[in-house]
């Protein structure tokens, strides 16, 4: 028997035959899944914070634009009104307050008595020393009188000798005529000639003696005068120590910090009060130490008082830094505003330089970290830390020397919490 296989039957007919377009569809699906997985991985890598990145809420930060604009080089200050000059009053001599002649806050003229002190031991000492000096002055007066008498006696003796010489010469002339006529003998004229010679010698001796005595007396007079002057100065000092018991105003002005009470005991050098210049004022202000190298005497400023600006200048710098600030004193250049009072506070602009075009960024808390780095926005979702160099500052602007360009945008929020990070991912 012969077996036959019919067409369309058998194992060959059991195998499934796939169509070509179905294979292509599978490959496309598999490729799409691979791409989706890769894209998801990339997106996850982008959105996931790295070791140097921090995710922050957009509402938690502030940003500002870097622009080119005129930089206004000034520093705002809160200044306090103070007297232009203050003179301190101190006790020259010690004692007990006997009575008061002025009160705190009063206007006083120079030399006005403020208080009187009592010091019995000083008063007794002054009386004793004064009596001693007066006695010495009396002795000096006696010496001066003796010198004057000696000088007068010498002058009188010389005058008498010159008068006697004149008379002797007159007599000799008369005798000479008679002698020449033979009326008298030589015995009669020789005594007259001898007398003239004697008187001449006497006048010459008195002249020399008077000159020598004059020099000696002049030295004595100078010494006596110097001693008398010293004694008078000593007497004045003694009385001055007594007058120092009256406390007086050294200058005119307003008496302040005057708190003496009757019966209070003072020592020499103790502070009594102070006198402030009235109507003459200065301003004192504390400045951030950042500006210490730029502030100098003569620098201009402006104070805003009652809607008017008053020109001022720096008159003194106290460079000692306390709690990050140093103090300056400013004086009015022209008109001094009326109605100022000690302790009043005013707004002042300290002008450090002229306005100049510059690349500037907004001031803000980001400068508290030193202004050496800034977070620069890269689009809207990320900010990257960048090193910069900042220059001058004012309340609104900071000059950018390098590291930022106009058109860029930076984070102006304080950067203290972002210190460890290089990137901020903004949500």
Secondary structure, 3 states (H helix, E strand, C coil): CCCCCCCCCCHHHHCCCCCHHHHHHHHHHHHHHHHHHHHHHHHHHHHCCCCCEEEECHHHCCEEECEEEEECCEEEEEEEEEECCEEEEECCCCEEEEEECCCCCCEECCCCEEEEEECHHHHHHHHHHHHHHHHHHHHHHHHHHHHHHHHHHHHHHHHHHHHHHHHHHHHHHHHHHHHHCCCCCHHHHHHHHHHHHHHHHHHHHHHHHHHHHHHHHHHHHHHHHHHHHHHHHHHHHHHHHHHCCEEECCCCEEEECCCCCCCCEECCCCEEEEEECCCCEEEEEEEEHHHCCCCCCCCEEEEEECCEEEEEEEEEEEEEEECCEEEEEEEECCCCCCCCCCCCEEEEEEECCCCEEEEEEECCHHHHHCCCEEEEECCCCEEEEEECEEEEECCCEEEEEECCCCCCEEECCCCHHHCCCCEEEEC
